[in-house]
């Protein structure tokens, strides 16, 4: 599936490069705008690709096997980027492992709201609490305790997708306008 999306992105970039090069030969103000839009498209597509891959990875992690673990530390960290911080331990085949979690909390937004949210989340994970730990069967050192995909992962993918398609449509509009001017 990833190969399919990569092919589509390459095809769109090739089409947009054709539009960019046809416009670049024209006037300078338009040239600068087109180059700026193409740079926006290239950056947003690249970031969007990686955020979509990260989102896909987060979804796949839901299928990892689980084991019961114990919270061994629970506190709030950060001064500007306030987030909950939970350390938990779990055993697999008599091998002890440690994991950490920010409980899926983004480190941006209103400071007092982040503090309130962190305090609320930390209250659910006092030291000694039993938790379900999802671990990677390939590398059990990779684990997490919150199975929901954080909302900011969807927001990031959506924003970059919007910027990618928005800049692509504007670039194609410029290409269409330049072909009409030639006629």
Secondary structure, 3 states (H helix, E strand, C coil): CHHHHHHHHHHHHHHHHHHHHHHHCCCHHHHHHHHHHHHHHHHHHHHHHHHHHHHHHHHHHCCCEEEEEEEEEEEEECCCCCEEEEEEEEEECCEEEEEEECCCCCCCCCHHHHHHHHHHHHHCCCCCCEEEEEECCCCCCCEECCCCCCHHHHHHHHHHHHHHHHHHHHHHHHHHHHHHHHC
